[in-house]
Amino acid sequence: MTTLSTSTSLSLDSDEFLLITHPKLRAQLLQARLFDEFSAKCVIQRDEDVYLSLREIPDESQRREVSWAILRLQMGANLSSQELPIPLQSALSTVVTGPSPLIRALIWGSVCGVIGGVLVMAIVGLFTTILMVPADSYTGFMATAVAFVLSGALLGIGATIYFWRKFSQ
């Protein structure tokens, strides 16, 4: 991981350094520095600016390919990993941009389970009130607690399966 101070004597204005201005690409390359060997050597951060050094790429044609791909990515092009030059493939494929579909499904499933459990618990509480269950018995409390647990678990599992299928597509 390379971070340059302002006193470093490198001239970052040459053709060997590409200024990365696209926010998403900047974030991906900065994150890739932690996992990818190419990025650890070639992604340079100086204050708020992020540069990609082409010095570590020995082949001139591959340098042009990387430079052209970075230009296209900064202009907003969506390139598949097969369209990227080999150094950028390794750098941009190691970056995880968000949680997996299973984690997202578990989050949404748990939220749906809790909300559904509370709603079913309220409905059961309303029925125990309508049926005039005596206030000194624990039957009403037990019924609402059991309704919350069972309905929350079933609705949560169902919602998790639904969202997992939806997010996996």
NUMAR-810953 format. One line per field, with one value per atom (N, C-alpha, C): residue number from 0; z negated, y negated, x negated; residue in one letter; atom name. Coordinates in steps of 0.02 Angstrom, whole numbers, padded with zeros to 5 digits, always signed. Atoms other than C-alpha are relative to their C-alpha. Layout:
N
num NUM;...
Z Z;...
Y Y;...
X X;...
residuo A;...
atomo CA;...
//
This chain:
169
num 0;0;0;1;1;1;2;2;2;3;3;3;4;4;4;5;5;5;6;6;6;7;7;7;8;8;8;9;9;9;10;10;10;11;11;11;12;12;12;13;13;13;14;14;14;15;15;15;16;16;16;17;17;17;18;18;18;19;19;19;20;20;20;21;21;21;22;22;22;23;23;23;24;24;24;25;25;25;26;26;26;27;27;27;28;28;28;29;29;29;30;30;30;31;31;31;32;32;32;33;33;33;34;34;34;35;35;35;36;36;36;37;37;37;38;38;38;39;39;39;40;40;40;41;41;41;42;42;42;43;43;43;44;44;44;45;45;45;46;46;46;47;47;47;48;48;48;49;49;49;50;50;50;51;51;51;52;52;52;53;53;53;54;54;54;55;55;55;56;56;56;57;57;57;58;58;58;59;59;59;60;60;60;61;61;61;62;62;62;63;63;63;64;64;64;65;65;65;66;66;66;67;67;67;68;68;68;69;69;69;70;70;70;71;71;71;72;72;72;73;73;73;74;74;74;75;75;75;76;76;76;77;77;77;78;78;78;79;79;79;80;80;80;81;81;81;82;82;82;83;83;83;84;84;84;85;85;85;86;86;86;87;87;87;88;88;88;89;89;89;90;90;90;91;91;91;92;92;92;93;93;93;94;94;94;95;95;95;96;96;96;97;97;97;98;98;98;99;99;99;100;100;100;101;101;101;102;102;102;103;103;103;104;104;104;105;105;105;106;106;106;107;107;107;108;108;108;109;109;109;110;110;110;111;111;111;112;112;112;113;113;113;114;114;114;115;115;115;116;116;116;117;117;117;118;118;118;119;119;119;120;120;120;121;121;121;122;122;122;123;123;123;124;124;124;125;125;125;126;126;126;127;127;127;128;128;128;129;129;129;130;130;130;131;131;131;132;132;132;133;133;133;134;134;134;135;135;135;136;136;136;137;137;137;138;138;138;139;139;139;140;140;140;141;141;141;142;142;142;143;143;143;144;144;144;145;145;145;146;146;146;147;147;147;148;148;148;149;149;149;150;150;150;151;151;151;152;152;152;153;153;153;154;154;154;155;155;155;156;156;156;157;157;157;158;158;158;159;159;159;160;160;160;161;161;161;162;162;162;163;163;163;164;164;164;165;165;165;166;166;166;167;167;167;168;168;168
Z +00000;+00000;+00000;-00008;+00055;-00013;+00012;-00016;+00000;-00006;+00032;-00039;+00034;-00073;+00051;-00047;+00007;+00013;-00009;-00014;+00045;-00043;+00098;+00066;-00060;+00250;+00065;-00061;+00374;+00039;-00042;+00519;+00025;-00018;+00538;+00062;-00060;+00695;+00063;-00059;+00813;+00026;-00031;+00927;-00038;+00037;+00804;-00057;+00054;+00679;+00027;-00020;+00710;-00061;+00054;+00598;+00004;+00003;+00544;-00030;+00022;+00532;-00012;+00008;+00544;-00070;+00070;+00364;-00011;+00009;+00384;+00016;-00019;+00472;-00052;+00054;+00339;-00060;+00058;+00202;+00013;-00016;+00291;-00002;-00001;+00320;-00070;+00068;+00142;-00042;+00036;+00074;+00026;-00030;+00195;-00025;+00026;+00121;-00058;+00058;-00031;+00019;-00018;+00066;+00061;-00064;+00236;+00002;-00002;+00263;+00050;-00049;+00421;-00027;+00028;+00335;-00057;+00056;+00182;+00024;-00028;+00292;+00041;-00051;+00418;-00018;+00019;+00330;-00052;+00042;+00252;-00023;+00027;+00138;-00026;+00022;+00115;-00022;+00030;-00002;+00023;-00023;+00080;+00070;-00069;+00253;-00001;-00009;+00309;+00070;-00064;+00449;+00012;-00019;+00543;+00036;-00030;+00581;+00052;-00053;+00745;+00002;+00001;+00699;-00010;+00015;+00639;+00058;-00059;+00809;+00051;-00043;+00916;+00075;-00070;+01083;+00019;-00020;+01174;+00027;-00026;+01263;-00058;+00058;+01096;-00038;+00032;+01024;+00036;-00038;+01165;-00013;+00014;+01135;-00069;+00067;+00949;+00000;-00003;+00985;+00034;-00037;+01112;-00042;+00042;+00994;-00058;+00055;+00851;+00026;-00030;+00966;+00012;-00012;+01018;-00065;+00064;+00837;-00033;+00030;+00782;+00037;-00038;+00920;-00013;+00020;+00845;+00037;-00037;+00958;-00049;+00039;+00885;+00039;-00034;+00936;-00039;+00033;+00900;-00017;+00020;+00820;+00058;-00059;+00988;+00044;-00041;+01070;-00031;+00034;+00940;+00013;-00003;+00959;-00062;+00054;+00849;-00067;+00066;+00713;-00032;+00028;+00693;-00017;+00017;+00695;-00072;+00069;+00537;-00050;+00047;+00458;-00012;+00007;+00492;-00014;+00015;+00471;-00074;+00070;+00290;-00044;+00039;+00237;-00011;+00017;+00148;-00011;+00004;+00172;-00048;+00046;+00052;-00029;+00031;-00050;+00052;-00045;+00033;+00000;-00002;+00086;-00062;+00059;-00061;-00061;+00057;-00189;+00007;-00010;-00112;-00012;+00011;-00112;-00075;+00072;-00296;-00035;+00031;-00341;+00012;-00016;-00250;-00030;+00030;-00312;-00074;+00072;-00493;-00013;+00008;-00474;+00011;-00014;-00395;-00055;+00053;-00530;-00063;+00060;-00672;+00010;-00012;-00593;+00004;-00005;-00548;-00067;+00066;-00722;-00045;+00041;-00804;+00023;-00024;-00692;-00021;+00021;-00727;-00076;+00073;-00913;-00018;+00014;-00908;+00017;-00018;-00820;-00052;+00052;-00948;-00065;+00059;-01088;+00006;-00012;-01011;-00009;+00008;-01002;-00073;+00071;-01183;-00038;+00031;-01230;+00018;-00023;-01126;-00035;+00032;-01202;-00077;+00071;-01376;-00043;+00042;-01443;-00064;+00063;-01629;-00004;+00004;-01665;-00048;+00048;-01810;+00025;-00028;-01700;+00048;-00045;-01599;+00071;-00065;-01451;+00056;-00052;-01353;+00016;-00009;-01381;+00035;-00030;-01337;+00074;-00070;-01179;+00044;-00041;-01117;+00008;-00005;-01156;+00049;-00046;-01067;+00071;-00067;-00920;+00030;-00024;-00907;+00022;-00015;-00911;+00062;-00056;-00791;+00066;-00062;-00665;+00022;-00019;-00672;+00033;-00028;-00639;+00070;-00064;-00498;+00053;-00049;-00414;+00016;-00013;-00434;+00046;-00044;-00355;+00071;-00066;-00215;+00038;-00032;-00180;+00019;-00017;-00184;+00064;-00061;-00054;+00060;-00055;+00053;+00022;-00019;+00047;+00026;-00025;+00072;+00074;-00071;+00233;+00042;-00038;+00287;+00009;-00004;+00249;+00038;-00034;+00324;+00076;-00073;+00497;+00032
Y +00058;+00000;-00061;+00058;-00164;-00063;+00065;-00332;-00050;+00049;-00482;-00062;+00064;-00635;-00056;+00055;-00807;-00018;+00016;-00819;+00050;-00049;-00668;-00033;+00033;-00717;+00031;-00029;-00609;-00051;+00043;-00705;+00043;-00040;-00635;-00027;+00029;-00738;+00036;-00034;-00619;+00050;-00050;-00489;+00065;-00062;-00353;+00004;+00002;-00406;-00023;+00018;-00410;-00024;+00026;-00520;+00033;-00034;-00423;-00049;+00050;-00543;+00030;-00031;-00427;+00028;-00020;-00401;+00076;-00072;-00219;+00037;-00031;-00172;-00014;+00017;-00264;+00046;-00043;-00167;+00072;-00069;-00001;+00009;-00007;-00032;-00008;+00008;-00093;+00063;-00062;+00062;+00057;-00054;+00174;-00001;+00003;+00112;+00047;-00043;+00218;+00074;-00071;+00381;+00019;-00015;+00369;-00026;+00019;+00366;-00056;+00053;+00260;-00067;+00062;+00131;-00026;+00022;+00128;-00037;+00033;+00078;-00062;+00050;-00033;-00053;+00050;-00126;-00045;+00048;-00283;-00053;+00051;-00401;-00057;+00060;-00578;-00049;+00040;-00678;+00028;-00022;-00667;+00030;-00026;-00616;+00072;-00070;-00436;+00008;-00010;-00387;+00074;-00067;-00226;-00006;+00002;-00203;+00055;-00048;-00119;+00024;-00018;-00099;+00075;-00071;+00080;+00045;-00039;+00135;-00005;+00004;+00180;-00006;+00000;+00204;-00065;+00064;+00041;+00009;-00010;+00113;+00014;-00012;+00174;-00065;+00066;+00000;-00039;+00036;-00074;+00031;-00033;+00057;-00020;+00019;+00016;-00073;+00071;-00171;-00010;+00006;-00152;+00027;-00028;-00041;-00046;+00047;-00165;-00060;+00056;-00306;+00018;-00022;-00207;+00008;-00009;-00161;-00067;+00066;-00342;-00038;+00031;-00393;+00033;-00032;-00274;+00064;-00062;-00123;+00059;-00062;+00045;+00054;-00051;+00167;+00065;-00065;+00352;+00016;-00017;+00433;+00027;-00025;+00513;-00057;+00057;+00342;-00039;+00037;+00277;+00031;-00028;+00296;+00041;-00047;+00431;-00033;+00031;+00315;-00028;+00028;+00229;+00054;-00055;+00395;+00022;-00022;+00447;-00054;+00054;+00276;-00011;+00017;+00250;+00060;-00059;+00429;+00019;-00017;+00441;-00045;+00048;+00296;+00024;-00017;+00338;-00065;+00064;+00198;+00000;-00002;+00257;+00069;-00066;+00399;+00050;-00053;+00565;+00003;-00006;+00606;+00036;-00036;+00727;-00047;+00047;+00593;-00051;+00048;+00467;+00033;-00036;+00599;+00012;-00010;+00638;-00064;+00065;+00454;-00015;+00015;+00427;+00051;-00052;+00593;-00011;+00012;+00550;-00061;+00059;+00378;+00019;-00022;+00456;+00046;-00045;+00590;-00037;+00039;+00464;-00040;+00040;+00350;+00044;-00047;+00497;+00030;-00027;+00571;-00049;+00052;+00407;-00008;+00007;+00392;+00059;-00059;+00571;-00002;+00005;+00543;-00051;+00050;+00387;+00028;-00029;+00482;+00051;-00049;+00624;-00037;+00040;+00495;-00031;+00028;+00414;+00054;-00055;+00583;+00021;-00018;+00623;-00053;+00053;+00455;+00006;-00008;+00484;+00060;-00060;+00657;-00007;+00017;+00576;+00051;-00044;+00685;-00039;+00036;+00641;-00030;+00036;+00515;+00033;-00031;+00617;+00066;-00061;+00769;-00019;+00012;+00785;+00026;-00029;+00862;-00050;+00051;+00700;-00017;+00015;+00663;+00058;-00059;+00841;+00006;-00006;+00840;-00051;+00050;+00678;+00015;-00016;+00734;+00057;-00057;+00900;-00022;+00024;+00812;-00041;+00040;+00690;+00045;-00043;+00826;+00043;-00044;+00946;-00038;+00037;+00819;-00037;+00034;+00720;+00047;-00049;+00876;+00023;-00023;+00938;-00054;+00055;+00769;-00019;+00016;+00735;+00050;-00052;+00901;-00007;+00008;+00877;-00061;+00061;+00699;+00008;-00011;+00752;+00041;-00041;+00887;-00041;+00042;+00766;-00050;+00051;+00627;+00032;-00033;+00750;+00019;-00016;+00811;-00063;+00063;+00633;-00031;+00032;+00568;+00043;-00044;+00720;-00002;+00002;+00690;-00053
X -00043;+00000;-00045;+00042;-00076;+00040;-00030;-00029;-00057;+00054;-00134;+00017;-00010;-00156;-00010;+00007;-00156;-00072;+00070;-00343;-00036;+00031;-00376;-00018;+00025;-00477;+00023;-00026;-00381;+00041;-00041;-00308;+00058;-00058;-00133;+00035;-00030;-00099;-00021;+00025;-00189;+00052;-00045;-00109;-00001;+00005;-00160;+00051;-00049;-00026;+00067;-00068;+00161;+00038;-00042;+00267;+00068;-00065;+00422;+00049;-00048;+00569;+00070;-00066;+00720;+00007;-00005;+00782;+00004;-00008;+00833;-00065;+00064;+00671;-00053;+00047;+00571;+00010;-00015;+00658;-00020;+00018;+00632;-00076;+00072;+00447;-00031;+00026;+00418;+00014;-00016;+00505;-00043;+00040;+00409;-00072;+00069;+00244;-00010;+00006;+00281;-00006;-00004;+00301;-00041;+00030;+00218;-00072;+00071;+00029;-00012;+00008;+00040;+00023;-00027;+00148;-00042;+00042;+00038;-00062;+00059;-00109;+00018;-00014;-00022;+00051;-00049;+00118;-00032;+00034;+00047;+00050;-00044;+00140;-00043;+00035;+00076;+00054;-00053;+00188;+00067;-00066;+00360;-00002;+00006;+00295;-00023;+00020;+00279;-00027;+00033;+00161;-00011;+00020;+00128;-00066;+00067;-00056;-00006;+00010;-00098;-00073;+00071;-00283;-00011;+00008;-00258;+00019;-00021;-00190;-00056;+00058;-00341;+00017;-00018;-00251;+00036;-00029;-00211;+00072;-00067;-00058;+00050;-00044;+00012;+00012;-00010;-00016;+00054;-00051;+00088;+00069;-00064;+00224;+00028;-00021;+00229;+00023;-00017;+00230;+00067;-00063;+00371;+00059;-00054;+00473;+00017;-00013;+00453;+00039;-00036;+00509;+00073;-00069;+00663;+00039;-00034;+00704;+00016;-00012;+00688;+00055;-00054;+00808;+00067;-00062;+00936;+00016;-00012;+00918;+00003;-00004;+00969;-00036;+00040;+00833;+00003;+00002;+00844;-00073;+00068;+00693;-00041;+00036;+00649;-00025;+00020;+00636;-00058;+00052;+00513;-00069;+00068;+00324;-00014;+00014;+00249;-00015;+00012;+00180;+00064;-00062;+00348;+00051;-00045;+00441;-00012;+00015;+00351;+00017;-00012;+00370;+00074;-00071;+00555;+00044;-00041;+00614;-00003;+00006;+00555;+00043;-00037;+00662;+00071;-00068;+00824;+00038;-00035;+00949;+00058;-00056;+01084;+00008;-00012;+01153;+00026;-00023;+01191;+00076;-00073;+01369;+00029;-00024;+01386;+00002;+00001;+01336;+00056;-00055;+01456;+00067;-00063;+01595;+00011;-00007;+01560;+00020;-00018;+01570;+00073;-00070;+01734;+00048;-00042;+01803;+00010;-00007;+01767;+00044;-00043;+01848;+00073;-00069;+02002;+00027;-00021;+02008;+00019;-00016;+02004;+00064;-00060;+02133;+00062;-00057;+02246;+00018;-00012;+02226;+00037;-00033;+02276;+00073;-00068;+02428;+00044;-00039;+02486;+00011;-00007;+02453;+00055;-00052;+02563;+00069;-00064;+02701;+00022;-00017;+02694;+00019;-00017;+02695;+00069;-00066;+02848;+00054;-00048;+02938;+00007;-00006;+02896;+00039;-00040;+02969;+00074;-00069;+03125;+00033;-00028;+03147;+00003;-00004;+03133;-00036;+00042;+02993;-00014;+00010;+02978;-00070;+00064;+02841;-00049;+00046;+02771;-00029;+00029;+02736;-00056;+00056;+02577;+00014;-00017;+02668;-00009;+00006;+02677;-00073;+00070;+02493;-00036;+00031;+02441;+00019;-00023;+02546;-00034;+00033;+02472;-00075;+00071;+02293;-00011;+00007;+02316;+00016;-00018;+02400;-00058;+00057;+02253;-00057;+00057;+02120;+00013;-00014;+02205;+00009;-00012;+02267;-00063;+00063;+02104;-00049;+00047;+02001;+00023;-00024;+02112;-00002;+00002;+02130;-00072;+00070;+01944;-00033;+00029;+01895;+00029;-00032;+02020;-00026;+00025;+01963;-00074;+00071;+01779;-00006;+00001;+01811;+00022;-00025;+01911;-00053;+00050;+01778;-00064;+00060;+01635;+00009;-00013;+01715;+00001;-00005;+01750;-00069;+00067;+01573;-00050;+00048;+01486;+00008;-00012;+01560;-00042
residuo M;M;M;T;T;T;T;T;T;L;L;L;S;S;S;T;T;T;S;S;S;T;T;T;S;S;S;L;L;L;S;S;S;L;L;L;D;D;D;S;S;S;D;D;D;E;E;E;F;F;F;L;L;L;L;L;L;I;I;I;T;T;T;H;H;H;P;P;P;K;K;K;L;L;L;R;R;R;A;A;A;Q;Q;Q;L;L;L;L;L;L;Q;Q;Q;A;A;A;R;R;R;L;L;L;F;F;F;D;D;D;E;E;E;F;F;F;S;S;S;A;A;A;K;K;K;C;C;C;V;V;V;I;I;I;Q;Q;Q;R;R;R;D;D;D;E;E;E;D;D;D;V;V;V;Y;Y;Y;L;L;L;S;S;S;L;L;L;R;R;R;E;E;E;I;I;I;P;P;P;D;D;D;E;E;E;S;S;S;Q;Q;Q;R;R;R;R;R;R;E;E;E;V;V;V;S;S;S;W;W;W;A;A;A;I;I;I;L;L;L;R;R;R;L;L;L;Q;Q;Q;M;M;M;G;G;G;A;A;A;N;N;N;L;L;L;S;S;S;S;S;S;Q;Q;Q;E;E;E;L;L;L;P;P;P;I;I;I;P;P;P;L;L;L;Q;Q;Q;S;S;S;A;A;A;L;L;L;S;S;S;T;T;T;V;V;V;V;V;V;T;T;T;G;G;G;P;P;P;S;S;S;P;P;P;L;L;L;I;I;I;R;R;R;A;A;A;L;L;L;I;I;I;W;W;W;G;G;G;S;S;S;V;V;V;C;C;C;G;G;G;V;V;V;I;I;I;G;G;G;G;G;G;V;V;V;L;L;L;V;V;V;M;M;M;A;A;A;I;I;I;V;V;V;G;G;G;L;L;L;F;F;F;T;T;T;T;T;T;I;I;I;L;L;L;M;M;M;V;V;V;P;P;P;A;A;A;D;D;D;S;S;S;Y;Y;Y;T;T;T;G;G;G;F;F;F;M;M;M;A;A;A;T;T;T;A;A;A;V;V;V;A;A;A;F;F;F;V;V;V;L;L;L;S;S;S;G;G;G;A;A;A;L;L;L;L;L;L;G;G;G;I;I;I;G;G;G;A;A;A;T;T;T;I;I;I;Y;Y;Y;F;F;F;W;W;W;R;R;R;K;K;K;F;F;F;S;S;S;Q;Q;Q
atomo N;CA;C;N;CA;C;N;CA;C;N;CA;C;N;CA;C;N;CA;C;N;CA;C;N;CA;C;N;CA;C;N;CA;C;N;CA;C;N;CA;C;N;CA;C;N;CA;C;N;CA;C;N;CA;C;N;CA;C;N;CA;C;N;CA;C;N;CA;C;N;CA;C;N;CA;C;N;CA;C;N;CA;C;N;CA;C;N;CA;C;N;CA;C;N;CA;C;N;CA;C;N;CA;C;N;CA;C;N;CA;C;N;CA;C;N;CA;C;N;CA;C;N;CA;C;N;CA;C;N;CA;C;N;CA;C;N;CA;C;N;CA;C;N;CA;C;N;CA;C;N;CA;C;N;CA;C;N;CA;C;N;CA;C;N;CA;C;N;CA;C;N;CA;C;N;CA;C;N;CA;C;N;CA;C;N;CA;C;N;CA;C;N;CA;C;N;CA;C;N;CA;C;N;CA;C;N;CA;C;N;CA;C;N;CA;C;N;CA;C;N;CA;C;N;CA;C;N;CA;C;N;CA;C;N;CA;C;N;CA;C;N;CA;C;N;CA;C;N;CA;C;N;CA;C;N;CA;C;N;CA;C;N;CA;C;N;CA;C;N;CA;C;N;CA;C;N;CA;C;N;CA;C;N;CA;C;N;CA;C;N;CA;C;N;CA;C;N;CA;C;N;CA;C;N;CA;C;N;CA;C;N;CA;C;N;CA;C;N;CA;C;N;CA;C;N;CA;C;N;CA;C;N;CA;C;N;CA;C;N;CA;C;N;CA;C;N;CA;C;N;CA;C;N;CA;C;N;CA;C;N;CA;C;N;CA;C;N;CA;C;N;CA;C;N;CA;C;N;CA;C;N;CA;C;N;CA;C;N;CA;C;N;CA;C;N;CA;C;N;CA;C;N;CA;C;N;CA;C;N;CA;C;N;CA;C;N;CA;C;N;CA;C;N;CA;C;N;CA;C;N;CA;C;N;CA;C;N;CA;C;N;CA;C;N;CA;C;N;CA;C;N;CA;C;N;CA;C;N;CA;C;N;CA;C;N;CA;C;N;CA;C;N;CA;C;N;CA;C;N;CA;C;N;CA;C;N;CA;C;N;CA;C;N;CA;C;N;CA;C;N;CA;C;N;CA;C;N;CA;C;N;CA;C;N;CA;C;N;CA;C;N;CA;C;N;CA;C;N;CA;C;N;CA;C;N;CA;C;N;CA;C;N;CA;C;N;CA;C;N;CA;C;N;CA;C;N;CA;C;N;CA;C;N;CA;C;N;CA;C;N;CA;C;N;CA;C;N;CA;C;N;CA;C;N;CA;C;N;CA;C
//
